[in-house]
């Protein structure tokens, strides 16, 4: 939406990163069997701008699993509203830590 853009009509990078974090969080929670939190975002690359009206899709995949953490690759793709062509726009590596009911790290119980 226009409120999420800079004066040139490009979506703010922070808005896009928040969408990627939401997707990675859902992925991490589902695959660890419970609550997770973002511990780090590494190697983020903004490949091209996203314009108002573009459709954005976010995809997550598991890179590795540690005792209490998971490394997740996340990519955001753009589709122009008047085309079927898609392009990658942002990629990053997220690290999530699994938490128990008291908020302490717990072993990942990969599902």
PyMOL CGO cylinders between C-alpha atoms (Angstrom):
from pymol import cmd
from pymol.cgo import CYLINDER

trace = [
    CYLINDER, 0.00, 0.00, 0.00, 1.18, 3.58, -0.53, 0.3, 1, 1, 1, 1, 1, 1,
    CYLINDER, 1.18, 3.58, -0.53, 1.75, 4.12, 3.20, 0.3, 1, 1, 1, 1, 1, 1,
    CYLINDER, 1.75, 4.12, 3.20, 4.47, 1.41, 3.03, 0.3, 1, 1, 1, 1, 1, 1,
    CYLINDER, 4.47, 1.41, 3.03, 6.49, 3.16, 0.31, 0.3, 1, 1, 1, 1, 1, 1,
    CYLINDER, 6.49, 3.16, 0.31, 9.20, 5.73, -0.15, 0.3, 1, 1, 1, 1, 1, 1,
    CYLINDER, 9.20, 5.73, -0.15, 8.61, 8.88, -2.26, 0.3, 1, 1, 1, 1, 1, 1,
    CYLINDER, 8.61, 8.88, -2.26, 9.56, 6.93, -5.40, 0.3, 1, 1, 1, 1, 1, 1,
    CYLINDER, 9.56, 6.93, -5.40, 6.79, 4.36, -4.96, 0.3, 1, 1, 1, 1, 1, 1,
    CYLINDER, 6.79, 4.36, -4.96, 9.06, 1.49, -3.87, 0.3, 1, 1, 1, 1, 1, 1,
    CYLINDER, 9.06, 1.49, -3.87, 8.07, -0.63, -0.87, 0.3, 1, 1, 1, 1, 1, 1,
    CYLINDER, 8.07, -0.63, -0.87, 10.19, 0.00, 2.24, 0.3, 1, 1, 1, 1, 1, 1,
    CYLINDER, 10.19, 0.00, 2.24, 12.72, -2.77, 2.82, 0.3, 1, 1, 1, 1, 1, 1,
    CYLINDER, 12.72, -2.77, 2.82, 11.65, -3.00, 6.47, 0.3, 1, 1, 1, 1, 1, 1,
    CYLINDER, 11.65, -3.00, 6.47, 8.08, -3.83, 5.46, 0.3, 1, 1, 1, 1, 1, 1,
    CYLINDER, 8.08, -3.83, 5.46, 9.34, -6.61, 3.21, 0.3, 1, 1, 1, 1, 1, 1,
    CYLINDER, 9.34, -6.61, 3.21, 11.65, -7.98, 5.92, 0.3, 1, 1, 1, 1, 1, 1,
    CYLINDER, 11.65, -7.98, 5.92, 8.71, -8.07, 8.36, 0.3, 1, 1, 1, 1, 1, 1,
    CYLINDER, 8.71, -8.07, 8.36, 6.71, -10.16, 5.88, 0.3, 1, 1, 1, 1, 1, 1,
    CYLINDER, 6.71, -10.16, 5.88, 9.68, -12.51, 5.49, 0.3, 1, 1, 1, 1, 1, 1,
    CYLINDER, 9.68, -12.51, 5.49, 10.01, -12.76, 9.29, 0.3, 1, 1, 1, 1, 1, 1,
    CYLINDER, 10.01, -12.76, 9.29, 6.32, -13.67, 9.59, 0.3, 1, 1, 1, 1, 1, 1,
    CYLINDER, 6.32, -13.67, 9.59, 6.70, -16.42, 6.99, 0.3, 1, 1, 1, 1, 1, 1,
    CYLINDER, 6.70, -16.42, 6.99, 9.89, -17.74, 8.61, 0.3, 1, 1, 1, 1, 1, 1,
    CYLINDER, 9.89, -17.74, 8.61, 8.25, -17.68, 12.04, 0.3, 1, 1, 1, 1, 1, 1,
    CYLINDER, 8.25, -17.68, 12.04, 5.27, -19.73, 10.87, 0.3, 1, 1, 1, 1, 1, 1,
    CYLINDER, 5.27, -19.73, 10.87, 7.64, -22.19, 9.17, 0.3, 1, 1, 1, 1, 1, 1,
    CYLINDER, 7.64, -22.19, 9.17, 9.88, -22.48, 12.26, 0.3, 1, 1, 1, 1, 1, 1,
    CYLINDER, 9.88, -22.48, 12.26, 6.99, -22.97, 14.68, 0.3, 1, 1, 1, 1, 1, 1,
    CYLINDER, 6.99, -22.97, 14.68, 5.36, -25.60, 12.49, 0.3, 1, 1, 1, 1, 1, 1,
    CYLINDER, 5.36, -25.60, 12.49, 8.58, -27.54, 11.98, 0.3, 1, 1, 1, 1, 1, 1,
    CYLINDER, 8.58, -27.54, 11.98, 9.79, -27.32, 15.59, 0.3, 1, 1, 1, 1, 1, 1,
    CYLINDER, 9.79, -27.32, 15.59, 6.46, -28.21, 17.17, 0.3, 1, 1, 1, 1, 1, 1,
    CYLINDER, 6.46, -28.21, 17.17, 5.95, -25.03, 19.17, 0.3, 1, 1, 1, 1, 1, 1,
    CYLINDER, 5.95, -25.03, 19.17, 6.95, -21.48, 19.98, 0.3, 1, 1, 1, 1, 1, 1,
    CYLINDER, 6.95, -21.48, 19.98, 10.00, -19.97, 18.29, 0.3, 1, 1, 1, 1, 1, 1,
    CYLINDER, 10.00, -19.97, 18.29, 11.65, -16.55, 18.18, 0.3, 1, 1, 1, 1, 1, 1,
    CYLINDER, 11.65, -16.55, 18.18, 13.83, -14.78, 15.67, 0.3, 1, 1, 1, 1, 1, 1,
    CYLINDER, 13.83, -14.78, 15.67, 17.44, -14.87, 16.88, 0.3, 1, 1, 1, 1, 1, 1,
    CYLINDER, 17.44, -14.87, 16.88, 19.20, -13.44, 13.82, 0.3, 1, 1, 1, 1, 1, 1,
    CYLINDER, 19.20, -13.44, 13.82, 18.76, -12.31, 10.25, 0.3, 1, 1, 1, 1, 1, 1,
    CYLINDER, 18.76, -12.31, 10.25, 21.88, -12.80, 8.16, 0.3, 1, 1, 1, 1, 1, 1,
    CYLINDER, 21.88, -12.80, 8.16, 22.95, -12.21, 4.60, 0.3, 1, 1, 1, 1, 1, 1,
    CYLINDER, 22.95, -12.21, 4.60, 19.92, -10.19, 3.53, 0.3, 1, 1, 1, 1, 1, 1,
    CYLINDER, 19.92, -10.19, 3.53, 20.03, -9.09, -0.09, 0.3, 1, 1, 1, 1, 1, 1,
    CYLINDER, 20.03, -9.09, -0.09, 17.63, -6.69, -1.77, 0.3, 1, 1, 1, 1, 1, 1,
    CYLINDER, 17.63, -6.69, -1.77, 17.76, -7.70, -5.42, 0.3, 1, 1, 1, 1, 1, 1,
    CYLINDER, 17.76, -7.70, -5.42, 15.24, -5.30, -6.99, 0.3, 1, 1, 1, 1, 1, 1,
    CYLINDER, 15.24, -5.30, -6.99, 12.51, -2.92, -5.86, 0.3, 1, 1, 1, 1, 1, 1,
    CYLINDER, 12.51, -2.92, -5.86, 8.89, -3.86, -5.21, 0.3, 1, 1, 1, 1, 1, 1,
    CYLINDER, 8.89, -3.86, -5.21, 6.36, -1.30, -6.47, 0.3, 1, 1, 1, 1, 1, 1,
    CYLINDER, 6.36, -1.30, -6.47, 2.91, -0.44, -5.15, 0.3, 1, 1, 1, 1, 1, 1,
    CYLINDER, 2.91, -0.44, -5.15, 0.44, -2.91, -6.63, 0.3, 1, 1, 1, 1, 1, 1,
    CYLINDER, 0.44, -2.91, -6.63, 2.93, -5.76, -7.07, 0.3, 1, 1, 1, 1, 1, 1,
    CYLINDER, 2.93, -5.76, -7.07, 2.00, -9.12, -5.60, 0.3, 1, 1, 1, 1, 1, 1,
    CYLINDER, 2.00, -9.12, -5.60, 4.61, -10.45, -3.16, 0.3, 1, 1, 1, 1, 1, 1,
    CYLINDER, 4.61, -10.45, -3.16, 4.99, -14.14, -2.31, 0.3, 1, 1, 1, 1, 1, 1,
    CYLINDER, 4.99, -14.14, -2.31, 7.34, -15.37, 0.42, 0.3, 1, 1, 1, 1, 1, 1,
    CYLINDER, 7.34, -15.37, 0.42, 8.87, -18.86, 0.55, 0.3, 1, 1, 1, 1, 1, 1,
    CYLINDER, 8.87, -18.86, 0.55, 10.81, -20.52, 3.38, 0.3, 1, 1, 1, 1, 1, 1,
    CYLINDER, 10.81, -20.52, 3.38, 12.97, -23.63, 3.41, 0.3, 1, 1, 1, 1, 1, 1,
    CYLINDER, 12.97, -23.63, 3.41, 15.02, -25.34, 6.08, 0.3, 1, 1, 1, 1, 1, 1,
    CYLINDER, 15.02, -25.34, 6.08, 18.80, -25.04, 5.79, 0.3, 1, 1, 1, 1, 1, 1,
    CYLINDER, 18.80, -25.04, 5.79, 19.87, -26.74, 9.02, 0.3, 1, 1, 1, 1, 1, 1,
    CYLINDER, 19.87, -26.74, 9.02, 18.74, -27.77, 12.49, 0.3, 1, 1, 1, 1, 1, 1,
    CYLINDER, 18.74, -27.77, 12.49, 20.80, -27.41, 15.66, 0.3, 1, 1, 1, 1, 1, 1,
    CYLINDER, 20.80, -27.41, 15.66, 19.89, -28.54, 19.16, 0.3, 1, 1, 1, 1, 1, 1,
    CYLINDER, 19.89, -28.54, 19.16, 17.65, -25.52, 19.89, 0.3, 1, 1, 1, 1, 1, 1,
    CYLINDER, 17.65, -25.52, 19.89, 17.82, -23.54, 16.66, 0.3, 1, 1, 1, 1, 1, 1,
    CYLINDER, 17.82, -23.54, 16.66, 16.97, -23.70, 12.97, 0.3, 1, 1, 1, 1, 1, 1,
    CYLINDER, 16.97, -23.70, 12.97, 18.50, -21.89, 10.02, 0.3, 1, 1, 1, 1, 1, 1,
    CYLINDER, 18.50, -21.89, 10.02, 15.85, -20.98, 7.44, 0.3, 1, 1, 1, 1, 1, 1,
    CYLINDER, 15.85, -20.98, 7.44, 16.32, -19.59, 3.92, 0.3, 1, 1, 1, 1, 1, 1,
    CYLINDER, 16.32, -19.59, 3.92, 13.62, -17.08, 2.98, 0.3, 1, 1, 1, 1, 1, 1,
    CYLINDER, 13.62, -17.08, 2.98, 12.95, -15.61, -0.45, 0.3, 1, 1, 1, 1, 1, 1,
    CYLINDER, 12.95, -15.61, -0.45, 10.45, -12.94, -1.48, 0.3, 1, 1, 1, 1, 1, 1,
    CYLINDER, 10.45, -12.94, -1.48, 9.23, -12.94, -5.09, 0.3, 1, 1, 1, 1, 1, 1,
    CYLINDER, 9.23, -12.94, -5.09, 7.40, -10.21, -6.98, 0.3, 1, 1, 1, 1, 1, 1,
    CYLINDER, 7.40, -10.21, -6.98, 4.71, -10.47, -9.65, 0.3, 1, 1, 1, 1, 1, 1,
    CYLINDER, 4.71, -10.47, -9.65, 3.54, -7.41, -11.53, 0.3, 1, 1, 1, 1, 1, 1,
    CYLINDER, 3.54, -7.41, -11.53, -0.24, -7.03, -11.25, 0.3, 1, 1, 1, 1, 1, 1,
    CYLINDER, -0.24, -7.03, -11.25, -0.63, -7.17, -15.06, 0.3, 1, 1, 1, 1, 1, 1,
    CYLINDER, -0.63, -7.17, -15.06, 1.67, -10.12, -15.79, 0.3, 1, 1, 1, 1, 1, 1,
    CYLINDER, 1.67, -10.12, -15.79, 2.41, -13.70, -14.85, 0.3, 1, 1, 1, 1, 1, 1,
    CYLINDER, 2.41, -13.70, -14.85, 6.16, -13.05, -14.79, 0.3, 1, 1, 1, 1, 1, 1,
    CYLINDER, 6.16, -13.05, -14.79, 7.80, -13.39, -11.36, 0.3, 1, 1, 1, 1, 1, 1,
    CYLINDER, 7.80, -13.39, -11.36, 11.19, -12.31, -10.09, 0.3, 1, 1, 1, 1, 1, 1,
    CYLINDER, 11.19, -12.31, -10.09, 13.07, -12.76, -6.82, 0.3, 1, 1, 1, 1, 1, 1,
    CYLINDER, 13.07, -12.76, -6.82, 13.30, -9.45, -4.94, 0.3, 1, 1, 1, 1, 1, 1,
    CYLINDER, 13.30, -9.45, -4.94, 14.81, -10.25, -1.54, 0.3, 1, 1, 1, 1, 1, 1,
    CYLINDER, 14.81, -10.25, -1.54, 16.57, -13.18, 0.09, 0.3, 1, 1, 1, 1, 1, 1,
    CYLINDER, 16.57, -13.18, 0.09, 17.90, -13.77, 3.59, 0.3, 1, 1, 1, 1, 1, 1,
    CYLINDER, 17.90, -13.77, 3.59, 18.89, -16.37, 6.13, 0.3, 1, 1, 1, 1, 1, 1,
    CYLINDER, 18.89, -16.37, 6.13, 16.93, -16.35, 9.39, 0.3, 1, 1, 1, 1, 1, 1,
    CYLINDER, 16.93, -16.35, 9.39, 17.88, -18.14, 12.60, 0.3, 1, 1, 1, 1, 1, 1,
    CYLINDER, 17.88, -18.14, 12.60, 15.08, -19.14, 14.97, 0.3, 1, 1, 1, 1, 1, 1,
    CYLINDER, 15.08, -19.14, 14.97, 15.34, -20.57, 18.47, 0.3, 1, 1, 1, 1, 1, 1,
    CYLINDER, 15.34, -20.57, 18.47, 12.70, -22.93, 19.85, 0.3, 1, 1, 1, 1, 1, 1,
    CYLINDER, 12.70, -22.93, 19.85, 11.33, -21.92, 23.27, 0.3, 1, 1, 1, 1, 1, 1,
    CYLINDER, 11.33, -21.92, 23.27, 9.54, -23.84, 25.99, 0.3, 1, 1, 1, 1, 1, 1,
    CYLINDER, 9.54, -23.84, 25.99, 6.53, -22.58, 27.96, 0.3, 1, 1, 1, 1, 1, 1,
    CYLINDER, 6.53, -22.58, 27.96, 8.81, -20.55, 30.27, 0.3, 1, 1, 1, 1, 1, 1,
    CYLINDER, 8.81, -20.55, 30.27, 10.57, -18.79, 27.39, 0.3, 1, 1, 1, 1, 1, 1,
    CYLINDER, 10.57, -18.79, 27.39, 13.80, -20.78, 27.67, 0.3, 1, 1, 1, 1, 1, 1,
    CYLINDER, 13.80, -20.78, 27.67, 15.48, -22.49, 24.70, 0.3, 1, 1, 1, 1, 1, 1,
    CYLINDER, 15.48, -22.49, 24.70, 14.25, -26.04, 24.19, 0.3, 1, 1, 1, 1, 1, 1,
    CYLINDER, 14.25, -26.04, 24.19, 15.41, -28.84, 21.90, 0.3, 1, 1, 1, 1, 1, 1,
    CYLINDER, 15.41, -28.84, 21.90, 13.93, -28.64, 18.41, 0.3, 1, 1, 1, 1, 1, 1,
    CYLINDER, 13.93, -28.64, 18.41, 11.54, -31.55, 17.96, 0.3, 1, 1, 1, 1, 1, 1,
    CYLINDER, 11.54, -31.55, 17.96, 11.56, -31.52, 14.18, 0.3, 1, 1, 1, 1, 1, 1,
    CYLINDER, 11.56, -31.52, 14.18, 8.21, -32.42, 12.68, 0.3, 1, 1, 1, 1, 1, 1,
]
cmd.load_cgo(trace, "trace")
